[in-house]
Amino acid sequence: MPPLRYELLRQDDSSRARLGRVTTPHGSFDTPAFMPVGTQATIKGLLPTMVAELNSQIILANTYHLMLRPGSELIAQMGGLHQWMRWDRPILTDSGGFQVFSLSDINQIDDDGVRFKSHLDGKNVLLTPARSMEVQNQLGADIIMAFDDCPPANAERDEAQGLEAAEGADESAPPLSTRASRDVEGESPNRRAPKPKTTPERLREAVTRSARWLDLCVAAHARKQDQALFGIVQGGIDLDLRTWSASHARGHDLPGYAIGGVAVGEGYEQLVRVVQHTAPLLPEDRPRYLMGVGYERDILAAVRSGVDMFDCVLPTRNGRNANAFTPTGQMRLRNAKYAADAQVIDPECDCPACGTGKGFSRSYLRHLFAAGEMLGPILVSAHNIRHFQRYLLDIRQAIAHNDWSLIARRWPVAMA
């Protein structure tokens, strides 16, 4: 048995959207799928049984954080991530690369890996492709990700620099496009201090380095029989670089593939442009994963481009901050207008917060946040996860019945 099987159940008539099922050693999940993020081996505030009851079929955990605390060796000693956190369904772990570049003070990056200071205690740490594979092998997730170099979104191409001619005719290197957009105002993902504008050289370096690191990850992956390694396509908003990166990743014949380096500040139009170009470049018989994308209209555009898997921290992060997702947009429950509002967040939702005929009022939820009671974040986080699972369920129904009017009727937020 391979570590992962993808079954295409139906192809949409009017787009590249597809209905499928992915099978792993810990069960199957339907696609398109939304994966709640359990950064520290927990979906914050929710029991694993609750997460499952909200119809989450697969979750994500974070390699960077678990490597630093408590350590992947300890988790392996405790039986692996599934046993340790009491989640018996599929798990995906990211490689740790994005967190290294966004959370840490990087001391040195080269083709060997990244030396950085831990955000926990300041200790120097070296993360390499081989080490990322070792940690993920020890964690034991069903799907693991290649270690990649993810530059900020404000990477641009400057055709006036004549870089293509200067690079010579090395066919093993990605092309230097002169067609990239110039209207990007991307935010740096670094939460500590803004990074300088990414140069064309840095963007190309990130793509070639990610390709070399994928080669090393494939070689270092020690559990090919029960863990599916996904390659990651990088390239910023440069479509030629995306094409080159996708071609290199496909050359490894992996169980699945991901599109990285989007949803980091490039804006909706550029996100759609990149995904519409990149998704069809990936094999049709393997799952396609768009990393870190979570807003409803972004998901819809990506699904219609042929993407199968999504993850985002939005449901729980916003839930902890009294922001509830609804089919018409976010509801900020701290607002005074909800002080005497007897309605539930969403009368159509069947989550613990809304419940048919026995949900909690917006008034009560607002009170919980004002009083600092932990029940507020628990209930709104549960609602938000259920919101996205209901949304993806309706997307799957729309594909199954070739009826996108279902999304327009029930989820106007996705049409905005």
C-alpha positions in Angstrom: 0.0 0.0 0.0 1.3 3.5 -0.9 1.4 6.0 2.0 -1.3 8.1 0.2 -3.9 7.4 -2.4 -5.9 10.1 -4.3 -9.2 9.2 -5.9 -10.8 11.7 -8.4 -14.5 11.3 -8.0 -15.8 14.0 -10.2 -14.5 16.9 -12.4 -16.6 20.0 -12.5 -18.0 20.9 -15.9 -17.4 24.6 -15.8 -14.0 24.9 -14.1 -11.0 22.9 -12.9 -12.7 22.2 -9.6 -12.6 18.5 -8.6 -14.2 16.3 -6.0 -11.9 13.6 -4.5 -10.9 11.5 -1.6 -7.4 11.1 -0.1 -6.6 7.9 1.9 -3.8 7.8 4.4 -2.7 5.2 7.1 -5.0 7.0 9.6 -8.1 7.2 7.4 -9.5 9.2 4.5 -10.6 12.7 4.0 -12.8 14.3 1.3 -11.5 17.0 -1.0 -11.7 20.0 -1.3 -10.7 19.9 2.4 -10.1 22.5 5.0 -7.5 21.7 7.7 -7.7 23.4 11.1 -4.2 24.4 12.4 -3.0 22.8 15.6 0.3 24.6 15.9 1.4 23.1 19.2 -0.3 19.7 18.7 -3.6 21.1 19.8 -6.4 23.1 18.1 -6.4 25.8 20.7 -9.2 25.6 23.2 -10.9 22.5 21.7 -10.8 18.8 22.6 -9.8 16.5 19.7 -13.3 14.9 20.0 -14.9 18.4 19.5 -12.7 19.0 16.4 -13.8 15.7 14.9 -17.5 16.4 15.7 -17.1 19.7 13.8 -16.4 17.5 10.8 -12.7 18.1 10.6 -11.2 15.1 8.8 -7.6 16.2 8.8 -5.6 18.7 10.9 -2.2 20.4 10.6 0.6 20.6 13.2 3.8 22.7 13.1 7.2 21.2 12.8 9.1 24.4 13.9 7.2 24.8 17.2 7.2 21.1 18.1 10.9 20.7 17.3 11.7 23.5 19.7 9.2 22.4 22.4 8.9 19.7 23.6 11.2 18.2 20.9 10.3 15.6 18.3 12.4 12.9 20.0 10.1 13.1 23.1 7.0 12.9 20.9 8.4 9.9 19.1 9.1 8.3 22.5 5.5 8.9 23.5 4.2 7.0 20.5 4.1 9.8 17.9 1.9 12.7 17.3 -1.4 10.8 16.8 -1.1 8.9 20.0 0.4 11.8 22.0 -2.4 14.3 21.1 -5.2 11.7 20.9 -6.1 12.4 17.3 -6.7 9.2 15.3 -7.4 10.9 12.0 -4.9 12.1 9.3 -2.4 14.8 10.3 -0.2 17.0 8.0 3.0 18.6 9.4 4.6 21.6 7.7 8.3 21.7 7.2 9.1 24.6 9.6 10.5 26.7 6.8 7.9 29.5 6.9 8.1 29.9 10.7 11.9 30.1 10.5 11.7 32.9 8.0 8.8 34.7 9.7 9.4 34.3 13.5 13.1 33.9 14.0 16.1 36.1 14.0 18.0 34.5 11.1 21.8 34.5 11.5 22.7 32.7 8.4 21.1 31.1 5.4 22.9 29.1 2.8 22.4 26.0 0.7 22.9 23.8 3.7 20.0 25.3 5.7 19.2 28.1 8.1 20.9 29.0 11.4 18.6 31.0 13.6 17.8 32.0 17.1 14.9 30.3 18.8 12.1 32.6 19.6 11.7 30.8 22.9 15.1 31.0 24.5 17.5 32.6 22.0 19.5 29.4 21.5 21.1 29.0 18.1 19.4 26.3 16.0 20.3 24.8 12.6 17.5 23.6 10.5 18.4 21.7 7.3 16.3 19.7 4.8 17.6 16.5 6.5 16.8 17.8 10.0 13.3 18.8 8.9 12.7 15.3 7.5 14.1 13.7 10.7 11.7 15.8 12.9 8.7 15.0 10.7 9.6 11.4 10.6 9.7 11.4 14.4 6.4 13.2 14.7 4.8 10.6 12.5 2.3 12.7 10.5 0.6 11.1 7.5 1.6 14.0 5.2 4.9 15.8 5.6 6.2 18.8 3.7 9.5 19.5 2.0 11.7 22.2 3.6 11.7 25.3 1.4 12.9 28.8 1.2 9.8 31.2 1.3 10.7 34.8 0.5 8.4 37.7 1.3 5.6 38.6 -1.0 7.1 41.9 -2.2 9.5 40.1 -4.5 9.4 41.7 -7.9 11.1 41.4 -11.3 12.8 44.4 -12.9 13.1 44.0 -16.6 15.4 47.0 -16.8 18.2 45.1 -15.0 18.8 42.7 -17.9 19.3 39.8 -15.5 18.2 37.1 -18.0 21.1 37.8 -20.3 23.5 38.1 -17.3 22.6 34.7 -16.1 23.7 32.9 -19.3 22.0 29.9 -20.7 22.0 27.5 -17.7 19.0 25.3 -18.6 19.0 23.8 -15.1 18.2 27.2 -13.5 14.8 28.8 -13.5 14.1 31.6 -16.1 14.2 35.2 -15.2 10.9 36.7 -16.4 10.4 40.2 -17.7 6.6 39.9 -17.4 6.0 40.1 -13.6 3.6 42.6 -12.2 5.0 45.8 -10.7 2.0 46.8 -8.5 2.7 44.6 -5.5 2.7 46.1 -2.0 3.2 42.9 -0.2 3.7 42.9 3.6 6.6 41.0 5.0 5.6 37.9 7.0 8.2 38.8 9.6 6.3 39.7 12.8 9.4 41.2 14.5 10.7 43.7 12.0 10.1 44.5 8.3 12.3 42.7 5.9 13.9 44.6 3.0 12.4 44.4 -0.4 13.2 41.1 -2.0 15.4 41.5 -5.0 15.1 39.5 -8.3 18.2 37.7 -7.3 16.8 36.7 -3.9 13.6 35.4 -5.4 15.5 33.3 -8.0 17.8 32.1 -5.2 14.8 31.0 -3.2 13.4 29.0 -6.0 16.6 27.3 -6.9 17.4 26.7 -3.2 13.9 25.2 -2.6 14.6 22.9 -5.6 17.9 21.7 -4.2 16.4 21.3 -0.7 13.6 19.2 -2.2 16.2 16.8 -3.7 17.8 16.5 -0.2 14.4 16.0 1.5 13.5 13.2 -0.9 16.9 11.5 -0.1 16.6 12.0 3.7 12.9 10.9 4.0 13.2 7.7 6.1 9.5 6.6 6.2 8.4 6.6 2.6 6.3 3.5 3.3 3.9 5.3 5.7 4.4 9.1 5.3 3.6 11.0 2.1 6.1 13.7 1.2 4.7 16.7 -0.7 6.9 19.0 -2.7 6.3 22.7 -2.7 6.2 25.1 -5.7 7.7 28.5 -5.0 8.2 31.6 -7.3 6.4 34.6 -5.8 4.2 36.2 -8.4 6.6 35.3 -11.3 4.8 32.8 -13.5 7.9 31.7 -15.3 9.5 30.9 -11.9 6.4 29.0 -10.9 6.5 27.0 -14.1 10.1 26.0 -13.5 9.6 25.2 -9.9 6.5 23.0 -10.7 8.5 21.2 -13.3 11.3 20.4 -10.9 8.9 19.2 -8.2 7.0 17.0 -10.6 10.3 15.3 -11.6 10.3 13.6 -8.2 7.0 11.8 -8.7 5.8 12.6 -5.2 2.4 11.6 -3.6 1.3 15.2 -3.6 2.3 18.8 -4.3 1.8 22.2 -2.7 1.7 25.8 -3.8 3.7 27.9 -1.3 4.6 31.5 -1.0 1.1 33.0 -1.5 -1.3 34.6 1.0 1.7 36.5 2.4 0.7 40.0 1.4 0.5 39.9 -2.4 -3.2 40.7 -2.6 -6.2 38.8 -3.9 -5.7 39.5 -7.7 -2.1 38.2 -7.6 -3.1 35.2 -5.5 -5.7 34.2 -8.0 -3.3 34.8 -10.9 -0.6 32.6 -9.4 -2.9 29.8 -8.4 -4.7 29.7 -11.7 -1.4 29.4 -13.5 0.3 26.9 -11.1 -2.4 24.4 -10.1 -2.9 23.0 -13.7 0.9 22.4 -13.8 0.7 19.8 -11.1 -0.3 16.2 -11.7 -4.0 15.5 -12.0 -3.8 12.2 -10.1 -2.3 13.7 -7.0 -3.7 16.1 -4.3 -2.8 19.8 -4.6 -2.4 21.8 -1.5 -2.5 25.7 -1.3 -0.7 26.5 1.9 -1.9 29.1 4.4 -5.0 30.2 2.5 -8.3 30.6 4.5 -10.6 33.4 3.4 -13.8 32.2 1.7 -13.3 33.9 -1.6 -9.7 32.8 -1.8 -10.7 29.2 -1.2 -13.4 29.4 -3.8 -11.1 30.8 -6.5 -8.4 28.2 -5.7 -10.9 25.3 -5.8 -12.1 26.5 -9.2 -8.5 26.4 -10.3 -8.1 22.8 -9.2 -6.8 23.0 -5.6 -7.8 20.3 -3.2 -6.4 21.2 0.3 -6.3 24.3 2.5 -5.2 25.3 5.9 -5.3 28.5 7.9 -5.2 29.7 11.5 -8.0 32.2 10.9 -10.9 30.2 12.5 -9.3 29.8 15.9 -7.2 32.9 15.9 -10.2 35.0 15.1 -12.4 33.0 17.5 -10.1 33.8 20.4 -10.5 37.5 19.5 -14.3 37.5 19.4 -14.5 37.6 15.6 -17.1 35.1 14.2 -17.3 34.1 10.6 -20.7 34.1 9.0 -22.0 33.5 5.4 -22.3 37.3 5.0 -19.0 38.3 6.6 -17.2 38.5 10.0 -19.1 39.5 13.1 -17.2 41.3 15.7 -18.9 40.3 18.9 -17.2 42.9 21.1 -19.3 45.6 19.4 -21.8 47.3 21.7 -24.7 46.6 19.2 -24.6 42.9 20.3 -25.0 43.7 24.0 -28.8 42.9 23.9 -28.9 40.8 20.8 -30.7 37.5 21.5 -29.9 35.8 18.2 -27.2 33.2 17.8 -24.2 33.9 15.6 -25.7 32.0 12.6 -29.1 30.4 12.8 -28.2 27.9 10.0 -25.1 26.7 11.9 -25.2 23.5 14.0 -22.1 24.1 16.0 -22.1 24.2 19.9 -22.4 28.0 19.9 -25.4 28.1 17.6 -27.1 24.7 18.0 -30.6 24.2 16.8 -32.9 25.8 19.4 -30.4 25.8 22.2 -27.5 28.0 21.1 -25.9 30.9 22.9 -27.0 34.4 22.2 -24.7 37.1 20.8 -25.4 39.0 23.9 -24.1 36.2 26.1 -21.0 35.6 23.9 -20.2 39.3 24.1 -20.5 39.1 27.9 -18.1 36.1 28.0 -15.4 38.1 26.2 -16.0 41.2 28.2 -15.6 39.2 31.4 -12.5 37.3 30.2 -14.3 34.0 30.5 -12.6 31.1 28.5 -15.9 29.8 27.3 -16.2 32.7 24.8 -13.1 31.8 22.8 -14.0 28.1 23.0 -17.5 28.6 21.6 -16.5 31.1 18.8 -13.5 29.0 17.8 -15.7 25.9 17.5 -18.2 27.9 15.5 -15.6 29.2 13.1 -14.2 25.8 12.4 -17.7 24.5 11.8 -18.3 27.5 9.5 -15.4 26.5 7.2 -16.3 22.8 7.3 -19.9 23.6 6.3 -18.5 25.9 3.6 -16.3 23.2 2.2 -19.1 20.7 2.4 -21.3 23.0 0.2 -18.4 23.4 -2.2 -18.2 19.7 -2.5 -21.9 19.5 -3.1 -21.6 22.3 -5.8 -19.0 20.2 -7.6 -20.9 17.0 -7.3 -24.1 18.5 -8.7 -22.5 21.1 -11.0 -24.4 23.8 -9.3 -22.3 26.8 -8.2 -25.5 28.8 -7.5 -25.5 26.9 -4.2 -22.5 28.9 -3.1 -23.8 32.2 -4.4 -27.1 31.6 -2.4 -25.7 30.3 0.9 -22.3 32.0 1.0 -22.4 35.6 -0.3 -19.2 36.3 1.6 -17.4 34.2 -1.1 -18.7 36.4 -3.9 -17.5 39.7 -2.4 
